[in-house]
Amino acid sequence: MTQHAIEIKGLRKTYAGRAGQPPKEALKGIDLTIPAGSIFGLLGPNGAGKSTLINILAGLVIKSAGNVSIWGFDQDVNPRQSRAAIGVMPQELNLDPFFTPRAALEVQAGLYGVPKRDRKTSEILDLIGLTDKGEAYARTLSGGMRRRLLLGKALVHQPQILVLDEPTAGVDIELRQMLWHNVRRLNKERGMTIILTTHYLEEAQEMCDEIAIINHGEVVVRDRTQALIGRMDAKTLVVTPEGATPDTFDLPAGVTLDRRTDGALAFSYARGQTNAGVVLDAVRAAGVTIGDVASVEPDLEDVFVALTSGK
């Protein structure tokens, strides 16, 4: 087993501009390694370059420059082996409406050159919860079932790496939970490396071991999930008062107050400049009787906004 599932060095992609328009540089020298056996989050705003990067990994887009190694196989030197090591569940629901799920999986396995004796069609149908729909035409499946079938198609050649591109966009809670249950199983039982792109930041925070955030074609940060959240210096102290509160507070420098609709007082500050004790002293000095106090730590959404908003 290779140490890194993916190794990317100096990856660039430039698209030719339309008539009268300059070329667009979608990727600007990406350097990135993804550890084997991890669940890795690839995040970024729309147009950041995530889809271009995934399509290059899948062999669907030709890079302009740089090197890509998948499961130890250089994409330029061993293109067949590198493609065989990765499976991609796309965001688009692109299925032949006249194929049954079983037939779709069999055809996909054939395209990857998987011998019939080695195909795991029934096992995959069971994994994605479509055994009872195995002989139904794809056009009769619900949107959630079609998305499950896309996952099955990505698994037919038993790849070491699975890329999930916005897998839970627009799906219900039940399907989302089933998908993540299966993803964890694949990761723990088979050691499969999972690469996830998602706009649901709480999902990435819960699922991913490490996260890279891409913006304007560049990796702006890459770290373990908890370490990334820990980089944020901001903290909020939510005070629930008993009785009336004054119109103004004499607060320490750098502390801001947000009066919430439920009557709570939210004091935000930088941990490097002050602490909760100083804030609470200021609240008591204003004559407020404190009924309850809650401390709110930053989450991945705070980190994401801070790193992609130009601040």
Helices and strands as residue ranges (DSSP letters): E 4-15, E 24-35, E 39-43, H 50-57, E 65-70, E 73-74, H 79-84, E 86-89, H 101-111, G 116-118, H 121-127, G 131-133, G 138-140, H 143-155, E 161-165, H 173-190, E 193-197, H 201-207, E 210-215, E 218-224, H 225-230, E 234-242, E 256-259, E 265-270, H 276-285, E 289-296, H 300-308
